[in-house]
Amino acid sequence: MAITSRNNETTGRRYKNTQFYYALVYVCITSVVLLFLNIYCSGSSQKLFYNNKEKAMAEKCQFAAQEISALEVLNASNVTAAVQKMDSLRVTRLLVTDRSGLVLYDSYSADSALGSYVVLPEIVQALDGRSGNDVFSWQYQDGIMQSRAATPILSHGMIVGCVYMMEYDATQGGVIDSLQKNIFTITLILEIAVILFSVLFATGFSTRLRRVLASMRIIRSGDYSHRVQMGGRDELTLLGDEFNSLTERLQVSENKRRQFVSDASHELKTPLASIKLLTDSILQNDMDMETVREFASDIGNEADRLNRMTLKLLSLSHIETQEDGDCEITFMKPTVDRVVRMLQGIAEQNDIKIIVDCKEDCSILILEDDLYQIIFNLVENGIKYNLPDGTLTVRSFRDGDNAILQVADTGMGIPEEAQSHIFERFYRVDKARSRSTGGSGLGLAIVRNMVERNQGTISLESAPGQGSTFTVTFPSFDVEEDVQ
């Protein structure tokens, strides 16, 4: 009930749409960039026209001032005659004043300022003896560019007058206006394109991400065979590949778990059924005490078998969940001798001769208890599944950078089709004979897990009627080289 409530809570939860936020942030950033680009381009274009116009107006003013400064007397008639000779001066309005600002010439006939005093800012600044510089002002409005320029007239180093020019330029103003409109249009088109691209990109990203989330929900429901198809060659594709790899491992683990539960149930069911049958026989039948003791002894044997199987299952589970811990320098020969002493009695009972051929220099990094368990299981199997009057040879030696442990028996051998399954849990080549010897099919699985946990490998060579040889390979650990 708690799990169902948690799932419902997760399903009902509403998460924020990252697609909207990613697109919005991207659009805002590009909008600011395009806005500054628009302002910069507009300002740069106006600056370019301003510089060109300033240069042109300054040249015209200086030319007129030079021509007028050559006059002996600066009066209206002389200035008018001099200006009329200047055909290249094409401006909207031209004023020529004397030192006091009195207009000596005005090209604007409709509202002429001839004979009047003018106080235009450009003229006042040009006649100012402290500055005496060329003056230029510029204004752009409503597609009209208005330029004003003034230059003092110098005679013998003295300011004797001023030339003032004003020009209305609708042509260049129209160019500026058209340029600014084009820049704005291009900016608007780019922004629309950015918005569309952001929406498409965010939608595609979110769609692929939602595909992964949907696959996660499917996997959570228990369908480990599902695979997500991402497409593309980006990080999301890598995420999809890693997700598929994870689901494959989950599926393998789930299959192993189900197989383990099935095998364990099957193996545990047999001794339990035997105990149940023997118990019912004792309770339901009138038996003499000798028969009851015999049945009770069988029940005890089945219970011992259950206990051994349970201990091996716990040991296997502990090995699989245990992390790599501390290791110690362990020599193979003393551990082999200890195992042989422990199992010598069982070997003699089965008429098995144990031969030990171990070199003294075989040292490896492993906990001695792990090495003892590995050797014990291999030697015990070699005794159980050997033939009467057979031999069991235990060897250890160095092979380059590796330390080798071999356990070879002269038993019936293992068929080729069974050799690939021999290290699986509960797998037994001859189930009838394994049960008679008390085998559970877990010993070699424990050995393999212990060997692999200590960076070793295990292999099998066997043929029917020729016995079996188990070879365990560990990286050797040279004590003398390590001390140096």
Disulfide bonds with the S-S distance in Angstrom:
none
